[in-house]
Amino acid sequence: MARSRKEAEREVRSWGFSHIFTWTDGPNAHYPPHTHSGLTTHLILDGQLTITYPGDQKPTRETFGPGARVDVDAQRLHEVWVGSEGCTYVIGE
């Protein structure tokens, strides 16, 4: 059963994140390599995203879909591609 945006935001808050918001990217969006100052999490509600960590010794690409939680450590260089249907996810910072 798909969770509502409110339920998903409540879940992410329960993980200990204080700044919570829902974001939607359009089809095939791309975020070039970047970092965040703190730990971030992404709970995917709809669509897919693919992430890689170009600073890793052997970078791999992994794709996540609805229900997946993707955590990115503070200052960890990462690059993201959004699937052809776009992607909606709850972000916790």
C-alpha positions in Angstrom: 0.0 0.0 0.0 1.4 3.4 -1.0 1.9 5.8 1.9 0.6 9.3 1.8 3.0 12.3 1.8 2.1 13.1 5.4 2.7 9.5 6.5 6.1 9.5 4.7 7.1 12.9 6.2 6.1 11.6 9.7 8.3 8.5 9.1 11.3 10.5 8.1 10.9 12.7 11.1 10.8 9.6 13.3 14.3 8.8 12.0 15.6 11.9 13.8 15.6 14.5 11.0 14.2 17.9 11.9 14.0 19.6 8.4 11.6 17.5 6.3 10.2 18.3 2.9 8.8 16.5 -0.2 10.4 17.2 -3.5 9.5 16.2 -7.1 12.0 16.1 -9.9 11.0 16.0 -13.6 11.9 13.2 -15.9 15.7 12.7 -16.5 16.7 15.4 -14.1 20.4 15.3 -13.2 22.4 16.6 -10.2 26.1 16.9 -10.9 28.6 15.8 -8.2 27.9 17.7 -5.0 27.9 17.4 -1.2 25.7 18.5 1.7 26.9 19.9 5.1 25.0 17.3 7.1 23.6 13.8 6.7 20.6 13.7 4.3 18.0 10.9 3.7 15.6 10.4 0.8 12.5 8.2 1.1 11.3 7.6 -2.4 7.5 7.8 -2.9 7.2 7.5 -6.7 9.6 7.0 -9.6 13.3 6.1 -9.5 16.7 7.7 -8.9 20.2 6.5 -9.6 23.1 7.5 -7.4 26.8 7.2 -7.5 29.6 8.3 -5.3 32.4 9.5 -7.7 34.9 10.0 -4.8 34.8 6.3 -3.9 37.7 4.1 -4.9 35.5 2.0 -7.1 32.3 4.1 -7.8 29.2 2.1 -8.6 25.7 3.2 -9.7 22.7 2.0 -7.8 19.0 2.6 -8.7 16.3 2.9 -6.1 12.5 2.9 -6.4 9.4 3.5 -4.3 9.8 2.6 -0.6 13.6 2.8 -0.7 15.6 4.9 1.8 18.8 6.4 0.5 21.1 8.0 3.1 24.0 10.2 2.1 26.7 11.0 4.7 27.7 14.6 5.3 30.4 15.8 2.9 30.1 12.6 0.7 30.4 13.5 -2.9 27.5 12.1 -4.9 25.8 12.4 -8.3 22.1 11.7 -9.0 20.1 10.9 -12.1 16.3 10.8 -12.1 14.4 8.2 -14.1 12.3 8.8 -17.2 9.1 9.2 -15.2 10.5 11.7 -12.7 10.8 11.0 -9.0 9.0 12.2 -5.8 10.7 11.8 -2.5 10.8 13.0 1.1 14.1 14.6 2.1 15.3 14.7 5.7 18.1 16.9 6.7 
